[in-house]
Amino acid sequence: MKSILNISKGILSVALISVALASCSEDVMDRINKDKDHTTSVPAKYMLADVITATAFSNIGGDFNTYFSIYVEHTVGVDNQLANAETRNGEPAASSTFNNVWSNLYSNLKNARIAYRIASDEVTADYTTKGIAGVLAAINSALIADAFGDTPYSQAALSELDNGKPQYLNPDLDKQEQIYVAIMKYLDDAIVDLPKGDKTNPIGSYDLLYKGDKAAWLKLAYGLKARYTMRLIGRSASKDDDLRKIIEYVDNSFTSIDEQAAFAIYDETNINPFFDFQWSRDGLAASKSYADKLIERNDPRLRRVFSTGQNFSELGVSDQITGADDAKFDVSPNGTGEPVKYKYNTPIFVYSQTCPTLLMSYHELLFLKAEAQARLNLKDDAAKTLKDAVIAAIANAETGIQAAFKAPTVMAYGGVVETTKAITAEEASAYFDKSVKPLFEANPVKEVMIQKYISFLGAFGESTECYNDVRRLKGMGEDYIKLDNPYKFPLRAPYGGDSVSANPKIESAYGNGQYVYSDPVWWAGGSR
């Protein structure tokens, strides 16, 4: 796999010409072997524009999010590979399933590390850019570790070569626990570096998230500290201390939806990856187990978040479903539905062509804080935070819903027909008081986690974080999120096929792939 092995392009092999040039001096050979067509050193800001884009579009919004949405029953797979994933027919265990995102992640981590090294130069002194690179390296490292568990890291995706060659042809697997040590160090260093500013090459418009706003990146770094500290809570040696740290980190992070880390550059041609997949493949349907949770709570989102499949009626491409009593309400059973396109409703978000991808949302932060407070038995504080989280989550959902109604490509075919009114903050508040609060009083942590689960459906790329939550809770013996699929639940993602076939160490760890059903990752109670 090129991205892991750090193979640089454009370098001629000395071995192929050694006979013909046997009499040449070493200096001559060095000149011959030098790549003169590509820049060898550029300001880090130019690289980070690509790193931000790949992190959002390919790694957060791509295959992980699509498949994991099926695993956690945000959606149901009804066609081809996704139907196989629904019934665990090869796809969850096959090394080909996540091969593309495997390669993308390692390639992107390598680029983030290169940018980090360039910005670390004491003469250049681009500290804010270095901090941004560190935050992005942390995010991509966590995506790798969370999905694959023990995996190549310290010998993979390196920022430097050894005399123009990869340092490790077959990198060792690092323990997930050690990868998390590196993740936290990236974030701790970023928290120190970000406020210092850039001396030579300020990132400016190449920062596609915050335009070089160091305070905004600092808040994201603190938010990620909260996320990853909670990820490890089942392994914590001092849970109460770490829960208090999570509250502190959240208090240093976003204070509104406007501050969340939203990759919001999608338009008619640069399209949201969730929309892109469904518009071209139509492999996802609405989930019955997800709908049941809304019905149980009389959740107002029930009238907003489902639509018919592409029926191209006289009114438009699709009609918004008004609720469970709508004659067109038809969601797919989990694991036992028919693998047929267009039969069932879909989440309305499959039409959200211009919806942003979220590297981290404001509502996620609030749910983290509410969970920490609930686990510390700060019940009144947790209730207040949870109410704010629910209101923020509903507001965020409306952003995605409006993106569906305004999708340029869909509108060209008649659009999605809006049949219900948007949910206001006042209605969301009343919903919490009437429906959520009693369930919270009965079991605070459980309702926090279910509300968080509900909030993560969308085109925002948050199903991956939901998958991490479900596995974390399972590892702690807290099966709060009821899933209905009768087939085995995948506990992790399999290694990418390129490396399974090329690296004997990964081939051995992969085996026949069935470990994805039996071996939780380390932070979820497993050993690897």
Secondary structure, DSSP 8 states (H G I E B T S, - for coil): -HHHHT--TT---HHHHTTTTTTS-HHHHHHHTS--SS-S---HHHHHHHHHHHIIIIIISSHHHHHHHHHTTSEEE-SHHHHHHHTTSSTTT-TTTTHHHHHHHHHHHHHHHHHHHHHT-TTT-BHHHHHHHHHHHHHHHHHHHHHHSSEE-TTSS-S--BTTB-S-SS--EE-HHHHHHHHHHHHHHHHHHGGG-BSS---GGG-TTTTT-HHHHHHHHHHHHHHHHHHTGGG-SSHHHHHHHHHHHHHTS--SGGGSEEE----SSS--HHHHHHHHH--EEEBHHHHHHHHHHT-GGGGTSEE--S---SS-SEEB---TTSTT---B-TTTS---TTSS-EEGGGG-TT--EEEE-HHHHHHHHHHHHHHTT-HHHHHHHHHHHHHHHHHHHHHHHHHHHT-HHHHTTT-EE--S----HHHHHHHIIIIIHHHHHH-HHHHHHHHHHHHT-SSSS-HHHHHHHHHHHHHTT---S-----S----S----HHHHHH-HHHHHHHTTSGGGGT---GGGT---
